[in-house]
Amino acid sequence: MDAALHRLSGKIRVRNELIHSVRDRLAGAAKLFELAVFPSRCKICLRLLESPHDSVLCRSCVDKIVPDRSPACPRCGRFFEGAGGPHLCASCLNAPPPFSCHRSGARYQRELKDAILLFKYRKYQPLGGPLARFLYDALRREDAVWTGVDLIIPVPLHRRRRQDRGFNQAEVLARALGGLAGLPCDAGVLKKIRNTPPQTTLEHGERRTNVRGAYEVVKPEDARGRTVLLVDDVYTTGATLAACASALKSGGAGDVRAVTLAQA
């Protein structure tokens, strides 16, 4: 009886291995057919993606996303036009923001802008990794950003907006950035409690009012006394970061800094 069961078990194992082998071959053939009939192309320049490691964008377009080394305000991070060194801008001299330091990787233009639009609105979530790598490489030597940081927190989306989009692009960036920097990321500390109109639909003067009081610290014990790094995709007026930083400071955070991929 034992011998018969052993033979039966062996036959079942061989059959399963054969099924898996055939399935893998069919999947491979289907993938080759898909690539032959519907070849993958870069979503920016439309060139064929030749490398198996390329995802969404070709290597040429990724390599064109480079840091902006223009002088900037050391507080809000606003890039200055022309020559000169870093200095506080008029806005920060008159009304300093609640975050102590903000830096962007580059300006919101060209391939970086295209990549952010694909990532955020076309839902190409795999772009979060390369964009986080770009941001980390652009800012890794900024001591004012990184020294003493305890925790990375993404700018939250309201739950309805997150459901519509399927993910929070700031959270994807923050988690990837935390992995690169060796820092913990917690998306549960800060919550958006009002579903405000998108900032992009408003005039600059309306943006600060739109997000005032829209964020709340729901885990104050995780923010209390800590140095926090906020992460978002695009910096325009700084209203969103200011509202988040104000909520975190009210919730007990010791210092709040911020980084964004780009500034418009």
PyMOL commands that set and color helices and strands:
alter all, ss='L'
color gray80, all
select helices_A, chain A and resi 2-37+59-63+90-94+110-120+125-139+143-146+159-165+169-181+199-201+204-211+220-223+239-250
alter helices_A, ss='H'
color red, helices_A
select strands_A, chain A and resi 101-107+151-154+190-192+215-217+227-235+255-263
alter strands_A, ss='S'
color yellow, strands_A
deselect
rebuild
show_as cartoon
